[in-house]
Amino acid sequence: MEQLQCIFDMILKYLPIAVLIGGVYKFYKQHEFNKDIQMGKLQADKELQEHSRVINGILEQQKFDHQRLLAEFSLYAAKVQFTRDYTG
């Protein structure tokens, strides 16, 4: 019975040290995990901004092209109307 009491005392004596070491290890691992997530988020944000910039450039080009086509069509329509009016 005395051996059991001695073992129990040793466990109570050294258990807080083991818990502390385990807690520090878990904190370190969580910190690494959070840092990896933060780096991934920053990379994703950069990629999103790059894609947004590219898409906005494409949309601006399409807008310009549509305005140019509309102007050309308006000129063509005016030319057709002019030839109908004066050639008759």
Stockholm file with secondary structure:
# STOCKHOLM 1.0

chainA/1-88         MEQLQCIFDMILKYLPIAVLIGGVYKFYKQHEFNKDIQMGKLQADKELQEHSRVINGILEQQKFDHQRLLAEFSLYAAKVQFTRDYTG
#=GR chainA/1-88 SS CHHHHHHHHHHHHHHHHHHHHHHHHHHHHHHHHHHHHHHHHHHHHHHHHHHHHHHHHHHHHHHHHHHHHHHHHHHHHHHHHHHHHHHC
#=GC SS_cons        CHHHHHHHHHHHHHHHHHHHHHHHHHHHHHHHHHHHHHHHHHHHHHHHHHHHHHHHHHHHHHHHHHHHHHHHHHHHHHHHHHHHHHHC
//
